[in-house]
Amino acid sequence: MPKQVDHEGRRSRIADAVCLLADESGLEGVTLRDVAARAGVSMGAVQRCFATKEQMLVFAVRHIGARVRDRSRARLTSSPAQSVRTALGHALSEMSLLREENRAEARVWLAFVAKAAVSPSLAAELRSGYAQFHDTVAALLREATGRTDPHVQARTLLALADGLTTHVLVGHLSSDAAQQTLDAHLRTLWDDAPAE
């Protein structure tokens, strides 16, 4: 009987290997040979999963986005008694990748963002991921503030989250200072919200 291959598991292992290598050397340091070695698979296995390096990178950025969304959802459901406003703060904190344990992921995310400026397929994947984050933030804002059109604020919050990620990574802000900045901005939204 032929051995069953867990294709999704293999693709996830390859994506993890891409992320580890990108964190160590940037995306220019990601080669098929090194990805295969880091993932513990043959180069042929990598090529069977992904026809091109670009496809592999697109899958890896999708993989990171899914991990961030999963953590956001887990954080939202872990404290069901929390207010919608607190839930929004937690979700944005996860999206900002501000915690020390997310620092490697933040470096890799920004490497993908930089590469997307010259890669239409990566840019398309990032647009899709940002659209999903936007929908989550807009829904939470609508519920938290009572506004019927929270899209401008959702875009502002996502841009703030991305900017804070960058400022923490380059050492301009500490994680605590970035979190304080995010919290302060959210407080201005609550102060401006229609009375409940």
C-alpha positions in Angstrom: 0.0 0.0 0.0 1.5 3.4 -1.0 2.4 5.7 1.8 -0.2 8.5 2.4 1.3 12.0 2.2 -0.2 14.8 4.3 0.0 17.4 1.6 -1.4 20.3 3.7 0.9 19.4 6.5 3.8 19.3 4.2 2.8 22.7 2.7 2.6 24.2 6.2 6.0 22.8 7.1 7.4 24.3 4.0 5.8 27.7 4.8 7.2 27.5 8.3 10.7 26.9 6.8 10.3 29.9 4.5 9.4 32.0 7.5 12.4 30.8 9.5 14.8 31.4 6.6 13.2 34.8 5.8 13.6 35.8 9.5 17.3 34.8 9.4 18.3 36.2 6.0 15.4 38.1 4.5 13.4 36.9 1.5 16.4 37.1 -0.8 18.0 34.4 1.4 15.1 31.9 0.8 16.2 29.3 -1.7 14.4 26.1 -2.7 17.4 24.0 -1.5 17.4 25.7 1.9 13.7 25.5 2.3 13.7 21.8 1.6 16.5 21.2 4.1 14.8 23.3 6.8 11.4 21.6 6.2 13.0 18.1 6.2 11.8 17.3 2.7 13.4 16.8 -0.7 13.6 19.6 -3.3 11.3 17.5 -5.4 8.7 17.5 -2.6 8.9 21.3 -2.5 8.5 21.5 -6.3 5.6 19.1 -6.2 3.9 21.4 -3.7 4.8 24.7 -5.4 5.5 25.0 -9.1 7.4 28.3 -8.5 9.2 30.1 -5.7 6.6 32.9 -6.1 3.8 30.4 -5.4 5.7 29.2 -2.3 6.1 32.8 -1.0 2.4 33.5 -1.6 1.4 30.5 0.4 3.8 31.4 3.1 2.4 34.9 3.5 -1.1 33.4 3.5 0.1 31.0 6.2 1.3 33.9 8.4 -2.0 35.8 7.9 -3.9 32.7 9.0 -1.8 32.3 12.1 -2.4 36.0 13.1 -6.2 35.6 12.4 -6.3 32.4 14.4 -4.5 34.0 17.4 -6.9 37.0 17.2 -9.9 34.7 17.2 -8.5 32.7 20.1 -7.9 35.8 22.1 -11.4 37.0 21.4 -13.0 33.8 22.4 -10.8 33.1 25.4 -12.5 35.9 27.5 -16.2 35.8 26.4 -17.2 38.2 29.1 -15.0 41.0 27.8 -16.5 44.1 26.2 -16.5 44.6 22.4 -14.1 47.5 22.9 -11.6 45.3 24.8 -12.0 42.6 22.1 -11.1 45.1 19.4 -8.0 46.2 21.4 -6.9 42.6 21.7 -7.5 41.9 18.0 -5.5 45.0 17.0 -2.7 44.1 19.4 -2.5 40.7 17.7 -2.5 42.2 14.2 0.2 44.6 15.2 2.5 41.7 16.3 3.7 43.8 19.2 4.6 41.1 21.7 8.1 39.8 21.9 7.0 36.2 21.0 5.7 37.6 17.7 8.8 39.6 16.8 10.2 37.1 14.2 6.8 36.9 12.6 6.7 40.7 12.4 10.1 40.8 10.7 8.9 38.2 8.1 5.6 40.0 7.6 7.4 43.3 6.8 9.8 41.4 4.5 6.7 40.2 2.5 5.2 43.7 2.5 8.4 45.1 1.0 8.6 42.4 -1.6 4.9 42.9 -2.5 5.8 46.4 -3.8 7.4 44.6 -6.8 5.5 41.3 -6.8 1.9 41.5 -8.1 1.0 38.0 -6.8 2.3 38.8 -3.3 0.5 42.2 -3.4 -2.7 40.4 -4.3 -2.4 38.0 -1.4 -1.6 40.9 1.0 -4.7 42.8 -0.3 -6.8 39.8 0.4 -5.4 39.4 3.9 -5.8 43.1 4.7 -9.4 42.9 3.5 -10.1 40.1 5.9 -8.5 42.1 8.8 -10.4 45.2 7.7 -13.8 43.3 7.8 -13.0 42.0 11.3 -12.0 45.5 12.6 -15.0 47.2 10.9 -17.4 44.7 12.4 -16.0 45.2 15.9 -16.0 48.9 15.5 -19.6 48.9 14.3 -20.6 47.0 17.4 -18.3 48.9 19.8 -19.2 52.4 18.6 -22.6 52.1 17.1 -21.4 53.8 13.9 -23.0 52.6 10.7 -20.0 53.2 8.5 -16.8 52.3 10.5 -14.6 51.8 7.4 -12.5 54.9 7.6 -11.7 54.1 11.2 -11.0 50.5 10.3 -8.5 51.6 7.6 -6.9 54.0 10.1 -6.5 51.3 12.7 -5.0 48.9 10.3 -2.5 51.5 9.1 -1.7 52.4 12.7 -1.2 48.7 13.5 1.2 48.3 10.6 3.1 51.5 11.5 3.5 50.4 15.1 4.9 47.1 13.9 7.5 48.9 11.9 8.4 51.4 14.7 8.9 48.5 17.2 11.0 46.5 14.8 13.4 49.4 14.1 13.6 50.3 17.8 11.9 53.6 17.6 9.2 52.4 20.1 9.2 49.7 22.7 6.4 47.2 22.6 4.9 48.9 25.7 5.0 52.4 24.1 3.4 51.0 20.9 0.7 49.3 23.0 0.1 52.6 24.8 -0.2 54.4 21.5 -2.7 52.0 20.2 -4.7 52.1 23.5 -4.7 56.0 23.4 -6.0 56.0 19.9 -8.8 53.6 20.8 -9.8 55.8 23.7 -10.3 58.7 21.3 -12.6 56.5 19.3 -14.6 55.7 22.4 -14.8 59.3 23.4 -16.1 60.3 20.0 -18.6 57.4 19.8 -22.3 58.1 19.9 -23.8 57.7 23.4 -25.1 54.2 24.0 
